[in-house]
C-alpha cells in the first residue's frame, strides 16, 4: 500500500542544510494501523506530509497505492489528495462559516458529486460518527470531540483507502480522545482503511498495529508495539 524508499527531505537554511528526514525506508501494508511517534522536530510530521502529497521528498520515492507521488505534478497531487487520502488534524480545520453537513460535504462538492448522492452520503456519515441532529449546526456550537468527529466524517466522505491523522486527540480530554481513537479503530477494522497517525501519546499509540519511532530524521521500525512501553523508549520520546 505505502512504500518509502531511500527518502530524505532537506531544507536549505541560512545556517546550512537541515535534514528533516534521512534516507528512510519503510513499507506499510494495506489495512494496517500505524502510529508514528517521536520528539518535536524529529521529522514525523514531515513524513506525514510526504505520505499525503502535501510535500515532495528531496530524494527517494514515496509510493501510495501504486502511485509514485513525487512523479506527479501539482494538479495531479491535488487530485490524489482529494480522492485517495483523508486528512485529520489536531485543530480540526473545519470551515467556521459552514454547517456540519456542509463541512462534511466539502470534498464531495469539489468532486462534482450529485446533490442527491451528497445528501445521502452526509446523512450516513452523520450517523456513523454519532452526530445525529448536529448537521445544521456550526463548528463553534460543537465540543472539541464533536468537531473532531466532523473532521473524520469529512475525511472519509470520498471513501479514501488511507487516513493520515496528525495528533487527532491532541486537543481533546481523555474521554473524547478515547472515543476518537475507538472511531478510528472501527474505520480501520470494518472498512479496512489504512491509517497512519502521528501522536505524542504512548497510550493512544497502543491502539495501532505497529509503532514507528522517528528521531533526528531517522525512522526506527519496531514490530512489537508492546516494546514501546519500556523506560528506554519512553525516555527517547521525552
Order of alpha helices (4+ residues) and beta strands (2+ residues): beta-beta-beta-alpha-beta-beta-alpha-beta-alpha-alpha-alpha-alpha-beta-alpha-beta-alpha-beta-beta-alpha
